[in-house]
């Protein structure tokens, strides 16, 4: 059975092969695999940084990954609410709105 293409391969394919290689091999193959933080914790950090910086294009995929990595809806809501006081209200509200849309699209309330 053929291996499924990674998200980076799906997004960039042959258009930016070095970026795909770095994303797959270094970011997700090395950095995300380091044992000092769990994938769950790395997801929490990543979601908060992307929300704080307003990187909404990347945030949606990382919200999905955070849920897959074991963060609950309630934990993400709490983290993003907390973030609003440090990174700015628009960052928190925007990220929460994205999370709500994601949860609703998955058929959850």
Secondary structure, 3 states (H helix, E strand, C coil): CCCCCCHHHHHHCCCCHHHHHHHHHHHCCCHHHCCCCCHHHHHHHHHHHHHHHCCHHHHHHHHHHHHHCCCCHHHHHHHHHHHHHHHCHHHHHHHHHHHHHHHHHCCCC
